[in-house]
Amino acid sequence: MDQSNRSSIIISILLNQELEFVGDADRLNQVLVNLVANAIKFSEPDSRIVVAASENADHVRVEVRDTGRGVPDHLKQSVFERFKQVDPGDAAKRKGTGLGLAISKAIVEKHGRAIGVEDNRSQSHDAKKGSVFWFTLPKADEKVSADEA
């Protein structure tokens, strides 16, 4: 294959400190893989995806930021429903089933937390550029019932 026709997507991981959370590692890995795979699928060649995590007093927040086409405001809730996609043609064009975000939502909610999407805004100006898919997790020092983890 001719190397000049290849493009790449850079994935950067931002973690300023070691974070501890409570949860099912296999299922949470599935959530992260779903979000990163979607970011790759909807990003332009030669773009950057950022995976970041931070902690506040209540929880750990994990984010996957991309510079793809974004999610229109009116679809930000329904995109987490089964078989829902931003563009109905995505199933054929991008080889998606519309289940990844619904599965991710179910896993995060089973941990007693939330998942969502917001606009990714450029740091240099306030223009929309892609999406930030995020989810929260219980902190390690937080008591979690057996049903949640």
Sine and cosine of phi, psi and omega as CSV:
sin_phi,cos_phi,sin_psi,cos_psi,sin_omega,cos_omega
0.00,0.00,0.67,-0.74,0.01,-1.00
-0.94,0.33,0.88,-0.47,-0.04,-1.00
-0.89,0.46,-0.44,0.90,-0.04,-1.00
-0.94,0.35,-0.33,0.94,0.02,-1.00
-1.00,-0.05,-0.01,1.00,-0.03,-1.00
-1.00,0.09,0.59,-0.81,0.10,-0.99
-0.84,-0.55,0.23,-0.97,-0.02,-1.00
-0.65,-0.76,0.34,-0.94,0.14,-0.99
-0.84,-0.54,0.79,-0.61,0.00,-1.00
-1.00,-0.03,0.74,-0.67,0.09,-1.00
-0.93,-0.37,0.87,-0.49,0.03,-1.00
-0.95,-0.30,0.66,-0.76,0.04,-1.00
-0.91,-0.41,0.86,-0.51,0.00,-1.00
-0.95,-0.33,0.90,-0.43,0.02,-1.00
-0.58,-0.81,0.96,-0.28,-0.06,-1.00
-0.99,0.12,-0.26,0.97,-0.01,-1.00
-0.46,-0.89,0.27,-0.96,0.07,-1.00
-0.97,0.23,0.77,-0.64,-0.03,-1.00
-0.90,-0.45,0.66,-0.76,0.05,-1.00
-0.88,-0.48,0.71,-0.71,0.01,-1.00
-0.66,-0.75,0.20,-0.98,0.00,-1.00
-0.94,-0.35,0.72,-0.69,0.07,-1.00
0.25,-0.97,0.09,-1.00,0.03,-1.00
-0.98,0.18,0.96,-0.30,-0.11,-0.99
-0.85,0.53,-0.66,0.75,-0.01,-1.00
-0.90,0.43,-0.70,0.71,-0.02,-1.00
-0.94,0.35,-0.64,0.77,0.01,-1.00
-0.93,0.36,-0.55,0.84,0.12,-0.99
-0.88,0.47,-0.64,0.77,0.03,-1.00
-0.88,0.48,-0.66,0.75,0.04,-1.00
-0.88,0.48,-0.76,0.66,-0.03,-1.00
-0.89,0.46,-0.68,0.74,0.03,-1.00
-0.88,0.47,-0.69,0.73,0.03,-1.00
-0.86,0.51,-0.72,0.70,-0.05,-1.00
-0.93,0.37,-0.67,0.75,0.02,-1.00
-0.93,0.37,-0.66,0.75,0.02,-1.00
-0.88,0.48,-0.67,0.75,0.05,-1.00
-0.90,0.43,-0.67,0.75,0.01,-1.00
-0.87,0.49,-0.68,0.74,0.04,-1.00
-0.90,0.44,-0.72,0.70,-0.06,-1.00
-0.86,0.51,-0.58,0.82,-0.10,-0.99
-0.96,-0.27,0.15,0.99,0.03,-1.00
-1.00,-0.09,0.47,-0.88,0.06,-1.00
-0.97,0.25,0.41,-0.91,0.10,-1.00
-0.84,0.55,0.52,-0.86,0.04,-1.00
0.89,0.46,0.55,0.84,0.06,-1.00
-0.94,-0.33,0.00,-1.00,-0.06,-1.00
-0.83,-0.55,0.68,-0.74,0.13,-0.99
-0.91,-0.41,0.69,-0.72,0.00,-1.00
-0.89,-0.45,0.80,-0.60,0.12,-0.99
-0.95,-0.30,0.83,-0.55,-0.05,-1.00
-0.70,-0.71,0.44,-0.90,0.07,-1.00
-0.65,-0.76,0.58,-0.82,0.02,-1.00
-0.55,-0.84,0.27,-0.96,-0.04,-1.00
-0.81,-0.58,0.65,-0.76,0.19,-0.98
-0.80,-0.59,-0.20,-0.98,-0.08,-1.00
-0.90,0.44,-0.46,0.89,-0.13,-0.99
-0.98,-0.20,-0.48,0.88,-0.15,-0.99
-0.27,-0.96,0.10,-1.00,0.19,-0.98
-0.98,-0.20,0.71,-0.70,0.02,-1.00
-0.90,-0.43,0.78,-0.63,0.04,-1.00
-0.93,-0.38,0.72,-0.70,-0.03,-1.00
-0.80,-0.60,0.58,-0.82,0.17,-0.99
-0.83,-0.55,0.93,-0.37,-0.06,-1.00
-0.96,-0.27,0.73,-0.68,0.06,-1.00
-0.75,-0.66,0.13,-0.99,0.04,-1.00
-0.88,-0.48,0.52,0.86,0.00,-1.00
-0.97,0.24,-0.42,-0.91,-0.10,-0.99
-0.96,0.26,-0.27,0.96,0.01,-1.00
0.99,0.14,0.04,-1.00,0.01,-1.00
-0.86,-0.51,0.84,-0.54,0.03,-1.00
-0.86,0.51,0.54,-0.84,-0.05,-1.00
-0.79,0.61,-0.66,0.75,-0.08,-1.00
-0.95,0.32,-0.15,0.99,0.02,-1.00
-0.94,-0.35,0.01,1.00,-0.11,-0.99
-0.89,0.46,-0.49,0.87,0.07,-1.00
-1.00,0.04,-0.70,0.72,-0.11,-0.99
-0.95,0.31,-0.32,0.95,-0.01,-1.00
-0.90,0.44,-0.29,0.96,0.03,-1.00
-1.00,-0.01,0.03,1.00,0.05,-1.00
-1.00,0.07,0.42,-0.91,0.01,-1.00
-0.87,0.49,0.69,-0.72,0.09,-1.00
0.91,0.41,0.23,0.97,0.03,-1.00
-1.00,-0.09,0.69,-0.72,0.06,-1.00
-0.66,-0.75,0.39,-0.92,0.00,-1.00
-0.86,0.50,-0.71,0.71,0.00,-1.00
-0.86,-0.51,0.85,-0.53,-0.01,-1.00
-0.83,0.56,-0.41,0.91,0.02,-1.00
-0.98,0.22,-0.12,0.99,-0.04,-1.00
-0.90,0.44,-0.52,0.86,-0.03,-1.00
-0.84,0.54,-0.68,0.73,-0.01,-1.00
-0.99,0.12,-0.71,0.70,-0.08,-1.00
-0.93,0.36,-0.63,0.78,-0.13,-0.99
-0.91,-0.41,0.18,0.98,0.07,-1.00
0.84,0.54,0.71,0.70,0.01,-1.00
-0.93,-0.38,0.43,-0.90,0.02,-1.00
-0.97,-0.24,-0.29,0.96,-0.08,-1.00
0.99,0.17,0.35,0.94,-0.01,-1.00
-0.95,-0.32,-0.39,0.92,-0.11,-0.99
-0.84,0.54,-0.72,0.69,-0.02,-1.00
-0.95,0.31,-0.57,0.82,0.05,-1.00
-0.91,0.42,-0.67,0.75,0.05,-1.00
-0.90,0.43,-0.69,0.72,0.02,-1.00
-0.87,0.50,-0.69,0.73,0.02,-1.00
-0.87,0.48,-0.71,0.71,0.00,-1.00
-0.87,0.49,-0.67,0.74,0.00,-1.00
-0.90,0.43,-0.74,0.67,-0.03,-1.00
-0.90,0.44,-0.67,0.74,0.01,-1.00
-0.92,0.39,-0.52,0.86,0.08,-1.00
-0.89,0.45,-0.45,0.89,0.07,-1.00
-1.00,0.07,0.08,1.00,0.04,-1.00
0.97,0.22,0.40,0.92,-0.08,-1.00
-0.79,-0.61,-0.18,-0.98,-0.13,-0.99
-0.84,-0.55,0.36,-0.93,0.09,-1.00
-0.68,-0.73,0.52,-0.85,0.01,-1.00
-0.25,-0.97,-0.04,-1.00,0.03,-1.00
-0.65,-0.76,0.59,-0.81,0.07,-1.00
-0.61,-0.79,0.19,-0.98,0.02,-1.00
-0.95,0.32,0.62,-0.78,0.14,-0.99
-1.00,-0.01,0.88,-0.47,-0.04,-1.00
-0.96,-0.27,0.72,-0.70,0.01,-1.00
-0.86,0.51,0.60,-0.80,0.01,-1.00
-0.95,0.30,-0.37,0.93,-0.04,-1.00
-1.00,0.07,-0.39,0.92,0.06,-1.00
-0.40,-0.92,0.06,-1.00,-0.15,-0.99
-1.00,-0.06,0.31,0.95,-0.04,-1.00
-0.97,0.26,0.62,-0.79,0.07,-1.00
-0.93,0.38,0.69,-0.73,0.05,-1.00
-0.45,-0.89,1.00,0.04,0.04,-1.00
1.00,0.02,-0.34,-0.94,-0.10,-1.00
-0.73,-0.68,0.37,-0.93,0.20,-0.98
-0.85,-0.52,0.95,-0.31,0.13,-0.99
-1.00,-0.06,0.75,-0.66,-0.10,-1.00
-0.69,-0.72,0.39,-0.92,0.16,-0.99
-0.53,-0.85,0.41,-0.91,-0.01,-1.00
-0.91,-0.40,0.39,-0.92,-0.02,-1.00
-0.68,-0.73,0.47,-0.88,0.09,-1.00
-0.92,0.39,0.64,-0.77,0.08,-1.00
-0.94,0.34,0.41,-0.91,-0.07,-1.00
-0.87,0.49,-0.53,0.85,-0.04,-1.00
-1.00,0.08,0.02,1.00,-0.02,-1.00
-1.00,0.01,0.66,-0.75,0.06,-1.00
-0.97,0.26,0.77,-0.64,0.01,-1.00
-0.81,-0.59,0.72,-0.69,0.01,-1.00
-0.94,0.34,0.33,-0.94,-0.01,-1.00
-0.87,0.49,-0.52,0.85,0.00,-1.00
-0.93,0.36,-0.47,0.88,-0.08,-1.00
-0.99,0.16,-0.57,0.82,-0.09,-1.00
-0.99,-0.11,0.00,0.00,0.00,0.00
